[in-house]
Amino acid sequence: MDHTKAYQMLGLDLLQPYTAEDVHQAFRQAAIQFHPDRFKTPTERIRATEILKQCSTARDLLLDSLRQTTTYRATTADTA
């Protein structure tokens, strides 16, 4: 999954900067929306589970990217 798809999965605007808390909040909203218990048929539950897994992957990707950026900024600030 690329970053563009990750932003779309969580309903975030690609051109806007986000904090880790913003990403967590977007994931929580997606988790509520796509929680398997909200759906009645087995087919819908399976689909919701897959979407929720994709949202989790998207959250992890974006949070890792934010951590790397923060670490890089801290490292370059120490050497400057």
N, CA, C and O atoms as a CHARMM CRD file, in Angstrom:
* protein
*
  320
    1    1 MET  N      0.85100  -1.17900   0.00000 PROA 1      0.00000
    2    1 MET  CA     0.00000   0.00000   0.00000 PROA 1      0.00000
    3    1 MET  C      0.89500   1.24000   0.00000 PROA 1      0.00000
    4    1 MET  O      1.84600   1.33400   0.77600 PROA 1      0.00000
    5    2 ASP  N      0.58100   2.17300  -0.86800 PROA 2      0.00000
    6    2 ASP  CA     1.35900   3.41200  -0.90100 PROA 2      0.00000
    7    2 ASP  C      0.70200   4.46700   0.00700 PROA 2      0.00000
    8    2 ASP  O     -0.40000   4.26700   0.52000 PROA 2      0.00000
    9    3 HSD  N      1.39700   5.57500   0.18800 PROA 3      0.00000
   10    3 HSD  CA     0.91700   6.60300   1.10100 PROA 3      0.00000
   11    3 HSD  C     -0.40100   7.22500   0.62800 PROA 3      0.00000
   12    3 HSD  O     -1.25900   7.55300   1.44700 PROA 3      0.00000
   13    4 THR  N     -0.56300   7.38800  -0.67100 PROA 4      0.00000
   14    4 THR  CA    -1.78900   7.97300  -1.19400 PROA 4      0.00000
   15    4 THR  C     -2.98900   7.10800  -0.83200 PROA 4      0.00000
   16    4 THR  O     -4.01200   7.61600  -0.37300 PROA 4      0.00000
   17    5 LYS  N     -2.86200   5.81300  -1.03600 PROA 5      0.00000
   18    5 LYS  CA    -3.93800   4.87300  -0.70100 PROA 5      0.00000
   19    5 LYS  C     -4.18300   4.86000   0.82000 PROA 5      0.00000
   20    5 LYS  O     -5.32400   4.75300   1.26900 PROA 5      0.00000
   21    6 ALA  N     -3.11000   4.97000   1.59700 PROA 6      0.00000
   22    6 ALA  CA    -3.24500   4.97300   3.05700 PROA 6      0.00000
   23    6 ALA  C     -4.05000   6.18800   3.52700 PROA 6      0.00000
   24    6 ALA  O     -4.93000   6.06100   4.37800 PROA 6      0.00000
   25    7 TYR  N     -3.74900   7.35700   2.97400 PROA 7      0.00000
   26    7 TYR  CA    -4.51500   8.55600   3.33100 PROA 7      0.00000
   27    7 TYR  C     -5.98200   8.38500   2.95400 PROA 7      0.00000
   28    7 TYR  O     -6.87100   8.75100   3.72300 PROA 7      0.00000
   29    8 GLN  N     -6.23600   7.82800   1.76700 PROA 8      0.00000
   30    8 GLN  CA    -7.61500   7.63000   1.31900 PROA 8      0.00000
   31    8 GLN  C     -8.36200   6.64200   2.20500 PROA 8      0.00000
   32    8 GLN  O     -9.53500   6.85000   2.51400 PROA 8      0.00000
   33    9 MET  N     -7.69300   5.57100   2.61500 PROA 9      0.00000
   34    9 MET  CA    -8.34400   4.56300   3.46700 PROA 9      0.00000
   35    9 MET  C     -8.82300   5.17100   4.78800 PROA 9      0.00000
   36    9 MET  O     -9.85800   4.77400   5.32400 PROA 9      0.00000
   37   10 LEU  N     -8.06600   6.13000   5.30100 PROA 10     0.00000
   38   10 LEU  CA    -8.42100   6.73700   6.58600 PROA 10     0.00000
   39   10 LEU  C     -9.21600   8.03000   6.43400 PROA 10     0.00000
   40   10 LEU  O     -9.55900   8.67500   7.42400 PROA 10     0.00000
   41   11 GLY  N     -9.50900   8.40400   5.18500 PROA 11     0.00000
   42   11 GLY  CA   -10.30600   9.59800   4.95000 PROA 11     0.00000
   43   11 GLY  C     -9.56500  10.88600   5.22700 PROA 11     0.00000
   44   11 GLY  O    -10.17700  11.88900   5.59500 PROA 11     0.00000
   45   12 LEU  N     -8.24500  10.87200   5.05400 PROA 12     0.00000
   46   12 LEU  CA    -7.42600  12.06200   5.29800 PROA 12     0.00000
   47   12 LEU  C     -7.05900  12.73600   3.98300 PROA 12     0.00000
   48   12 LEU  O     -6.90600  12.07500   2.95600 PROA 12     0.00000
   49   13 ASP  N     -6.92000  14.05200   4.02600 PROA 13     0.00000
   50   13 ASP  CA    -6.53300  14.82100   2.84700 PROA 13     0.00000
   51   13 ASP  C     -5.03000  14.69100   2.64500 PROA 13     0.00000
   52   13 ASP  O     -4.24900  14.91300   3.57000 PROA 13     0.00000
   53   14 LEU  N     -4.63600  14.33400   1.44500 PROA 14     0.00000
   54   14 LEU  CA    -3.22600  14.08000   1.13500 PROA 14     0.00000
   55   14 LEU  C     -2.36300  15.33200   1.25900 PROA 14     0.00000
   56   14 LEU  O     -1.18000  15.23100   1.58400 PROA 14     0.00000
   57   15 LEU  N     -2.92800  16.49800   1.01000 PROA 15     0.00000
   58   15 LEU  CA    -2.14700  17.73500   0.97600 PROA 15     0.00000
   59   15 LEU  C     -2.01900  18.42700   2.32700 PROA 15     0.00000
   60   15 LEU  O     -1.36200  19.46300   2.42600 PROA 15     0.00000
   61   16 GLN  N     -2.62300  17.88300   3.35100 PROA 16     0.00000
   62   16 GLN  CA    -2.60900  18.51300   4.66400 PROA 16     0.00000
   63   16 GLN  C     -1.66500  17.76800   5.60200 PROA 16     0.00000
   64   16 GLN  O     -1.64400  16.53700   5.59100 PROA 16     0.00000
   65   17 PRO  N     -0.88500  18.47700   6.41000 PROA 17     0.00000
   66   17 PRO  CA    -0.01400  17.78100   7.37800 PROA 17     0.00000
   67   17 PRO  C     -0.83000  17.25400   8.56300 PROA 17     0.00000
   68   17 PRO  O     -1.78200  17.89600   9.00600 PROA 17     0.00000
   69   18 TYR  N     -0.44700  16.08400   9.06700 PROA 18     0.00000
   70   18 TYR  CA    -1.15000  15.45700  10.17700 PROA 18     0.00000
   71   18 TYR  C     -0.17400  15.05200  11.26100 PROA 18     0.00000
   72   18 TYR  O      0.99600  14.77400  10.99700 PROA 18     0.00000
   73   19 THR  N     -0.67600  15.02300  12.48700 PROA 19     0.00000
   74   19 THR  CA     0.10300  14.52000  13.61300 PROA 19     0.00000
   75   19 THR  C     -0.27300  13.06100  13.83400 PROA 19     0.00000
   76   19 THR  O     -1.21100  12.55000  13.22100 PROA 19     0.00000
   77   20 ALA  N      0.46700  12.39800  14.71300 PROA 20     0.00000
   78   20 ALA  CA     0.15600  11.00800  15.03200 PROA 20     0.00000
   79   20 ALA  C     -1.23600  10.90300  15.65200 PROA 20     0.00000
   80   20 ALA  O     -1.94700   9.92800  15.40600 PROA 20     0.00000
   81   21 GLU  N     -1.62600  11.87500  16.43700 PROA 21     0.00000
   82   21 GLU  CA    -2.95100  11.86700  17.05000 PROA 21     0.00000
   83   21 GLU  C     -4.04900  11.97000  15.98800 PROA 21     0.00000
   84   21 GLU  O     -5.09300  11.32900  16.11300 PROA 21     0.00000
   85   22 ASP  N     -3.82100  12.76700  14.95100 PROA 22     0.00000
   86   22 ASP  CA    -4.79200  12.86600  13.85600 PROA 22     0.00000
   87   22 ASP  C     -4.96700  11.52100  13.15700 PROA 22     0.00000
   88   22 ASP  O     -6.08400  11.13300  12.81700 PROA 22     0.00000
   89   23 VAL  N     -3.86300  10.81400  12.94600 PROA 23     0.00000
   90   23 VAL  CA    -3.91700   9.50700  12.29500 PROA 23     0.00000
   91   23 VAL  C     -4.65500   8.50700  13.18200 PROA 23     0.00000
   92   23 VAL  O     -5.47200   7.72500  12.69400 PROA 23     0.00000
   93   24 HSD  N     -4.36800   8.53100  14.48700 PROA 24     0.00000
   94   24 HSD  CA    -5.06300   7.64300  15.42300 PROA 24     0.00000
   95   24 HSD  C     -6.56900   7.92500  15.43500 PROA 24     0.00000
   96   24 HSD  O     -7.38000   6.99900  15.45300 PROA 24     0.00000
   97   25 GLN  N     -6.92700   9.18800  15.42500 PROA 25     0.00000
   98   25 GLN  CA    -8.34400   9.56300  15.45000 PROA 25     0.00000
   99   25 GLN  C     -9.04700   9.10300  14.17100 PROA 25     0.00000
  100   25 GLN  O    -10.17200   8.60700  14.22600 PROA 25     0.00000
  101   26 ALA  N     -8.39800   9.26200  13.03900 PROA 26     0.00000
  102   26 ALA  CA    -8.98600   8.81500  11.77100 PROA 26     0.00000
  103   26 ALA  C     -9.16500   7.29700  11.77600 PROA 26     0.00000
  104   26 ALA  O    -10.16600   6.78700  11.27300 PROA 26     0.00000
  105   27 PHE  N     -8.19500   6.57600  12.34600 PROA 27     0.00000
  106   27 PHE  CA    -8.32200   5.12300  12.42900 PROA 27     0.00000
  107   27 PHE  C     -9.47900   4.72600  13.35000 PROA 27     0.00000
  108   27 PHE  O    -10.22700   3.79700  13.04300 PROA 27     0.00000
  109   28 ARG  N     -9.62500   5.41900  14.46500 PROA 28     0.00000
  110   28 ARG  CA   -10.72000   5.10900  15.38700 PROA 28     0.00000
  111   28 ARG  C    -12.07700   5.27800  14.69800 PROA 28     0.00000
  112   28 ARG  O    -12.98400   4.46700  14.88500 PROA 28     0.00000
  113   29 GLN  N    -12.20300   6.33700  13.90400 PROA 29     0.00000
  114   29 GLN  CA   -13.45500   6.56100  13.18500 PROA 29     0.00000
  115   29 GLN  C    -13.70600   5.44000  12.17200 PROA 29     0.00000
  116   29 GLN  O    -14.83000   4.95800  12.03300 PROA 29     0.00000
  117   30 ALA  N    -12.65100   5.03200  11.46900 PROA 30     0.00000
  118   30 ALA  CA   -12.79200   3.93100  10.50600 PROA 30     0.00000
  119   30 ALA  C    -13.12900   2.63000  11.22400 PROA 30     0.00000
  120   30 ALA  O    -13.91700   1.82800  10.72400 PROA 30     0.00000
  121   31 ALA  N    -12.53300   2.42000  12.39700 PROA 31     0.00000
  122   31 ALA  CA   -12.79800   1.20200  13.16400 PROA 31     0.00000
  123   31 ALA  C    -14.25000   1.14100  13.61100 PROA 31     0.00000
  124   31 ALA  O    -14.85500   0.07000  13.61000 PROA 31     0.00000
  125   32 ILE  N    -14.80100   2.25600  13.98500 PROA 32     0.00000
  126   32 ILE  CA   -16.20900   2.29800  14.36900 PROA 32     0.00000
  127   32 ILE  C    -17.09500   2.03700  13.15000 PROA 32     0.00000
  128   32 ILE  O    -18.06500   1.28300  13.22600 PROA 32     0.00000
  129   33 GLN  N    -16.75300   2.66000  12.04500 PROA 33     0.00000
  130   33 GLN  CA   -17.56100   2.53100  10.83600 PROA 33     0.00000
  131   33 GLN  C    -17.53700   1.11000  10.26700 PROA 33     0.00000
  132   33 GLN  O    -18.56100   0.61600   9.79400 PROA 33     0.00000
  133   34 PHE  N    -16.37900   0.45400  10.30900 PROA 34     0.00000
  134   34 PHE  CA   -16.23000  -0.84300   9.67600 PROA 34     0.00000
  135   34 PHE  C    -16.10200  -2.01000  10.66000 PROA 34     0.00000
  136   34 PHE  O    -15.62300  -3.07900  10.28100 PROA 34     0.00000
  137   35 HSD  N    -16.51600  -1.82600  11.89800 PROA 35     0.00000
  138   35 HSD  CA   -16.43100  -2.91200  12.85700 PROA 35     0.00000
  139   35 HSD  C    -17.37800  -4.03900  12.42300 PROA 35     0.00000
  140   35 HSD  O    -18.54400  -3.78300  12.12300 PROA 35     0.00000
  141   36 PRO  N    -16.89000  -5.26500  12.38900 PROA 36     0.00000
  142   36 PRO  CA   -17.70500  -6.38600  11.89100 PROA 36     0.00000
  143   36 PRO  C    -19.02100  -6.59900  12.65100 PROA 36     0.00000
  144   36 PRO  O    -19.98500  -7.10000  12.07100 PROA 36     0.00000
  145   37 ASP  N    -19.07800  -6.23500  13.90800 PROA 37     0.00000
  146   37 ASP  CA   -20.30400  -6.42500  14.68200 PROA 37     0.00000
  147   37 ASP  C    -21.44800  -5.52400  14.21400 PROA 37     0.00000
  148   37 ASP  O    -22.60400  -5.75800  14.56600 PROA 37     0.00000
  149   38 ARG  N    -21.13700  -4.51100  13.43200 PROA 38     0.00000
  150   38 ARG  CA   -22.17700  -3.61200  12.93200 PROA 38     0.00000
  151   38 ARG  C    -22.93700  -4.20400  11.75500 PROA 38     0.00000
  152   38 ARG  O    -23.98300  -3.68200  11.37000 PROA 38     0.00000
  153   39 PHE  N    -22.42900  -5.27900  11.18300 PROA 39     0.00000
  154   39 PHE  CA   -23.03600  -5.86200   9.99300 PROA 39     0.00000
  155   39 PHE  C    -23.71600  -7.18200  10.33300 PROA 39     0.00000
  156   39 PHE  O    -23.27100  -7.90500  11.22500 PROA 39     0.00000
  157   40 LYS  N    -24.79300  -7.49400   9.62200 PROA 40     0.00000
  158   40 LYS  CA   -25.61200  -8.65800   9.96600 PROA 40     0.00000
  159   40 LYS  C    -25.23700  -9.90800   9.18400 PROA 40     0.00000
  160   40 LYS  O    -25.17900 -10.99600   9.75800 PROA 40     0.00000
  161   41 THR  N    -24.98500  -9.77800   7.90600 PROA 41     0.00000
  162   41 THR  CA   -24.72400 -10.97800   7.11200 PROA 41     0.00000
  163   41 THR  C    -23.24700 -11.36400   7.17800 PROA 41     0.00000
  164   41 THR  O    -22.38700 -10.49900   7.34500 PROA 41     0.00000
  165   42 PRO  N    -22.95700 -12.63800   7.04900 PROA 42     0.00000
  166   42 PRO  CA   -21.55900 -13.08400   7.07600 PROA 42     0.00000
  167   42 PRO  C    -20.70000 -12.45100   5.98700 PROA 42     0.00000
  168   42 PRO  O    -19.52500 -12.15900   6.20500 PROA 42     0.00000
  169   43 THR  N    -21.29400 -12.24100   4.81400 PROA 43     0.00000
  170   43 THR  CA   -20.55000 -11.62400   3.71300 PROA 43     0.00000
  171   43 THR  C    -20.14600 -10.19300   4.06600 PROA 43     0.00000
  172   43 THR  O    -19.01000  -9.78200   3.82500 PROA 43     0.00000
  173   44 GLU  N    -21.07400  -9.44900   4.63200 PROA 44     0.00000
  174   44 GLU  CA   -20.76700  -8.07100   5.03800 PROA 44     0.00000
  175   44 GLU  C    -19.71300  -8.04700   6.13800 PROA 44     0.00000
  176   44 GLU  O    -18.84200  -7.17800   6.14800 PROA 44     0.00000
  177   45 ARG  N    -19.79000  -8.99100   7.05700 PROA 45     0.00000
  178   45 ARG  CA   -18.80500  -9.04900   8.15100 PROA 45     0.00000
  179   45 ARG  C    -17.40800  -9.35100   7.63100 PROA 45     0.00000
  180   45 ARG  O    -16.42600  -8.76700   8.08900 PROA 45     0.00000
  181   46 ILE  N    -17.32600 -10.26000   6.68100 PROA 46     0.00000
  182   46 ILE  CA   -16.01900 -10.59000   6.09100 PROA 46     0.00000
  183   46 ILE  C    -15.45500  -9.37700   5.37300 PROA 46     0.00000
  184   46 ILE  O    -14.27100  -9.06900   5.51300 PROA 46     0.00000
  185   47 ARG  N    -16.28700  -8.68600   4.60800 PROA 47     0.00000
  186   47 ARG  CA   -15.83900  -7.48500   3.89000 PROA 47     0.00000
  187   47 ARG  C    -15.39100  -6.40200   4.87300 PROA 47     0.00000
  188   47 ARG  O    -14.36500  -5.75500   4.66300 PROA 47     0.00000
  189   48 ALA  N    -16.15800  -6.20800   5.93900 PROA 48     0.00000
  190   48 ALA  CA   -15.79600  -5.19900   6.94300 PROA 48     0.00000
  191   48 ALA  C    -14.47700  -5.54900   7.62000 PROA 48     0.00000
  192   48 ALA  O    -13.67000  -4.66500   7.90600 PROA 48     0.00000
  193   49 THR  N    -14.25600  -6.83000   7.87500 PROA 49     0.00000
  194   49 THR  CA   -12.99700  -7.26900   8.48000 PROA 49     0.00000
  195   49 THR  C    -11.82300  -6.95700   7.56400 PROA 49     0.00000
  196   49 THR  O    -10.77500  -6.50500   8.02600 PROA 49     0.00000
  197   50 GLU  N    -11.99200  -7.19600   6.27600 PROA 50     0.00000
  198   50 GLU  CA   -10.92000  -6.90700   5.31600 PROA 50     0.00000
  199   50 GLU  C    -10.62600  -5.41000   5.24700 PROA 50     0.00000
  200   50 GLU  O     -9.46500  -5.00400   5.21600 PROA 50     0.00000
  201   51 ILE  N    -11.66600  -4.59900   5.22500 PROA 51     0.00000
  202   51 ILE  CA   -11.47900  -3.14700   5.18200 PROA 51     0.00000
  203   51 ILE  C    -10.79400  -2.67600   6.45900 PROA 51     0.00000
  204   51 ILE  O     -9.91700  -1.81400   6.41500 PROA 51     0.00000
  205   52 LEU  N    -11.18800  -3.23300   7.58300 PROA 52     0.00000
  206   52 LEU  CA   -10.57400  -2.85100   8.85600 PROA 52     0.00000
  207   52 LEU  C     -9.09200  -3.22600   8.89200 PROA 52     0.00000
  208   52 LEU  O     -8.27800  -2.47300   9.42700 PROA 52     0.00000
  209   53 LYS  N     -8.74100  -4.36400   8.33600 PROA 53     0.00000
  210   53 LYS  CA    -7.33100  -4.75800   8.24600 PROA 53     0.00000
  211   53 LYS  C     -6.55000  -3.78300   7.36600 PROA 53     0.00000
  212   53 LYS  O     -5.41500  -3.42800   7.68300 PROA 53     0.00000
  213   54 GLN  N     -7.15800  -3.35300   6.26300 PROA 54     0.00000
  214   54 GLN  CA    -6.49800  -2.39000   5.38500 PROA 54     0.00000
  215   54 GLN  C     -6.32000  -1.05000   6.08400 PROA 54     0.00000
  216   54 GLN  O     -5.28900  -0.39700   5.92000 PROA 54     0.00000
  217   55 CYS  N     -7.31300  -0.63700   6.86100 PROA 55     0.00000
  218   55 CYS  CA    -7.20000   0.61000   7.62500 PROA 55     0.00000
  219   55 CYS  C     -6.09100   0.51700   8.66500 PROA 55     0.00000
  220   55 CYS  O     -5.37400   1.49000   8.90000 PROA 55     0.00000
  221   56 SER  N     -5.95000  -0.63400   9.27800 PROA 56     0.00000
  222   56 SER  CA    -4.88900  -0.84900  10.25400 PROA 56     0.00000
  223   56 SER  C     -3.51600  -0.77100   9.59300 PROA 56     0.00000
  224   56 SER  O     -2.58800  -0.17500  10.14000 PROA 56     0.00000
  225   57 THR  N     -3.39500  -1.37100   8.42500 PROA 57     0.00000
  226   57 THR  CA    -2.14500  -1.30000   7.67700 PROA 57     0.00000
  227   57 THR  C     -1.84000   0.14500   7.28100 PROA 57     0.00000
  228   57 THR  O     -0.69400   0.58700   7.36100 PROA 57     0.00000
  229   58 ALA  N     -2.86400   0.87200   6.85500 PROA 58     0.00000
  230   58 ALA  CA    -2.69300   2.27800   6.47400 PROA 58     0.00000
  231   58 ALA  C     -2.23000   3.10800   7.66700 PROA 58     0.00000
  232   58 ALA  O     -1.33600   3.94600   7.54100 PROA 58     0.00000
  233   59 ARG  N     -2.84700   2.86800   8.83300 PROA 59     0.00000
  234   59 ARG  CA    -2.44700   3.59300  10.04300 PROA 59     0.00000
  235   59 ARG  C     -0.98500   3.31900  10.38500 PROA 59     0.00000
  236   59 ARG  O     -0.23300   4.24500  10.69000 PROA 59     0.00000
  237   60 ASP  N     -0.58600   2.05900  10.33600 PROA 60     0.00000
  238   60 ASP  CA     0.78900   1.69600  10.65300 PROA 60     0.00000
  239   60 ASP  C      1.77300   2.34200   9.68400 PROA 60     0.00000
  240   60 ASP  O      2.82900   2.82400  10.09400 PROA 60     0.00000
  241   61 LEU  N      1.42800   2.35200   8.40500 PROA 61     0.00000
  242   61 LEU  CA     2.29000   2.95800   7.39300 PROA 61     0.00000
  243   61 LEU  C      2.47700   4.44900   7.64600 PROA 61     0.00000
  244   61 LEU  O      3.59700   4.95800   7.60100 PROA 61     0.00000
  245   62 LEU  N      1.38100   5.14200   7.91100 PROA 62     0.00000
  246   62 LEU  CA     1.46900   6.58800   8.13300 PROA 62     0.00000
  247   62 LEU  C      2.18100   6.91400   9.44100 PROA 62     0.00000
  248   62 LEU  O      2.94500   7.87700   9.50200 PROA 62     0.00000
  249   63 LEU  N      1.94200   6.12900  10.48400 PROA 63     0.00000
  250   63 LEU  CA     2.62700   6.38000  11.75400 PROA 63     0.00000
  251   63 LEU  C      4.12700   6.11100  11.64200 PROA 63     0.00000
  252   63 LEU  O      4.93000   6.85200  12.20900 PROA 63     0.00000
  253   64 ASP  N      4.50900   5.06600  10.92100 PROA 64     0.00000
  254   64 ASP  CA     5.93500   4.79500  10.69900 PROA 64     0.00000
  255   64 ASP  C      6.57900   5.93900   9.94600 PROA 64     0.00000
  256   64 ASP  O      7.69600   6.34600  10.26300 PROA 64     0.00000
  257   65 SER  N      5.88500   6.45500   8.95600 PROA 65     0.00000
  258   65 SER  CA     6.40300   7.57800   8.18300 PROA 65     0.00000
  259   65 SER  C      6.57700   8.81600   9.06900 PROA 65     0.00000
  260   65 SER  O      7.57800   9.52400   8.96400 PROA 65     0.00000
  261   66 LEU  N      5.59800   9.07000   9.93800 PROA 66     0.00000
  262   66 LEU  CA     5.70300  10.21000  10.85600 PROA 66     0.00000
  263   66 LEU  C      6.86100  10.02200  11.83300 PROA 66     0.00000
  264   66 LEU  O      7.57700  10.97800  12.13500 PROA 66     0.00000
  265   67 ARG  N      7.05000   8.80800  12.32500 PROA 67     0.00000
  266   67 ARG  CA     8.15600   8.54500  13.26000 PROA 67     0.00000
  267   67 ARG  C      9.50500   8.75600  12.58600 PROA 67     0.00000
  268   67 ARG  O     10.41600   9.32800  13.18400 PROA 67     0.00000
  269   68 GLN  N      9.63700   8.29900  11.34700 PROA 68     0.00000
  270   68 GLN  CA    10.89400   8.47000  10.61700 PROA 68     0.00000
  271   68 GLN  C     11.18300   9.94000  10.37400 PROA 68     0.00000
  272   68 GLN  O     12.32800  10.37400  10.49700 PROA 68     0.00000
  273   69 THR  N     10.16500  10.70900  10.03500 PROA 69     0.00000
  274   69 THR  CA    10.33600  12.13800   9.80600 PROA 69     0.00000
  275   69 THR  C     10.75300  12.83600  11.09300 PROA 69     0.00000
  276   69 THR  O     11.64900  13.68000  11.08100 PROA 69     0.00000
  277   70 THR  N     10.11100  12.49100  12.19400 PROA 70     0.00000
  278   70 THR  CA    10.43100  13.09400  13.48400 PROA 70     0.00000
  279   70 THR  C     11.85700  12.73500  13.90300 PROA 70     0.00000
  280   70 THR  O     12.59900  13.59200  14.38400 PROA 70     0.00000
  281   71 THR  N     12.23400  11.48200  13.72300 PROA 71     0.00000
  282   71 THR  CA    13.58400  11.04500  14.06800 PROA 71     0.00000
  283   71 THR  C     14.61500  11.75800  13.20400 PROA 71     0.00000
  284   71 THR  O     15.65400  12.18000  13.71300 PROA 71     0.00000
  285   72 TYR  N     14.35300  11.89900  11.92400 PROA 72     0.00000
  286   72 TYR  CA    15.25600  12.57700  11.02000 PROA 72     0.00000
  287   72 TYR  C     15.42900  14.04400  11.43000 PROA 72     0.00000
  288   72 TYR  O     16.54400  14.56500  11.45000 PROA 72     0.00000
  289   73 ARG  N     14.32700  14.69300  11.75200 PROA 73     0.00000
  290   73 ARG  CA    14.41100  16.10400  12.17200 PROA 73     0.00000
  291   73 ARG  C     15.20100  16.24900  13.45400 PROA 73     0.00000
  292   73 ARG  O     15.99300  17.18100  13.59500 PROA 73     0.00000
  293   74 ALA  N     14.99600  15.34100  14.38800 PROA 74     0.00000
  294   74 ALA  CA    15.72900  15.40100  15.65600 PROA 74     0.00000
  295   74 ALA  C     17.21700  15.14900  15.43600 PROA 74     0.00000
  296   74 ALA  O     18.05300  15.79200  16.07100 PROA 74     0.00000
  297   75 THR  N     17.55200  14.22700  14.54900 PROA 75     0.00000
  298   75 THR  CA    18.94900  13.90400  14.26500 PROA 75     0.00000
  299   75 THR  C     19.65100  15.07400  13.59200 PROA 75     0.00000
  300   75 THR  O     20.78100  15.40800  13.95000 PROA 75     0.00000
  301   76 THR  N     18.99100  15.70200  12.61800 PROA 76     0.00000
  302   76 THR  CA    19.62600  16.81400  11.90800 PROA 76     0.00000
  303   76 THR  C     19.68500  18.04600  12.79600 PROA 76     0.00000
  304   76 THR  O     20.60000  18.85500  12.64000 PROA 76     0.00000
  305   77 ALA  N     18.75400  18.22000  13.71500 PROA 77     0.00000
  306   77 ALA  CA    18.81900  19.34800  14.63100 PROA 77     0.00000
  307   77 ALA  C     19.98500  19.20300  15.60500 PROA 77     0.00000
  308   77 ALA  O     20.59700  20.19800  15.99400 PROA 77     0.00000
  309   78 ASP  N     20.29400  17.97100  16.00000 PROA 78     0.00000
  310   78 ASP  CA    21.41100  17.73800  16.91100 PROA 78     0.00000
  311   78 ASP  C     22.75700  18.01200  16.25200 PROA 78     0.00000
  312   78 ASP  O     23.68800  18.47000  16.91300 PROA 78     0.00000
  313   79 THR  N     22.86500  17.73700  14.96700 PROA 79     0.00000
  314   79 THR  CA    24.13600  17.93000  14.27500 PROA 79     0.00000
  315   79 THR  C     24.33700  19.35500  13.80000 PROA 79     0.00000
  316   79 THR  O     25.46100  19.73900  13.47400 PROA 79     0.00000
  317   80 ALA  N     23.28200  20.14500  13.75400 PROA 80     0.00000
  318   80 ALA  CA    23.38800  21.50800  13.24700 PROA 80     0.00000
  319   80 ALA  C     23.89700  22.47500  14.28000 PROA 80     0.00000
  320   80 ALA  O     24.03900  23.66500  13.99400 PROA 80     0.00000
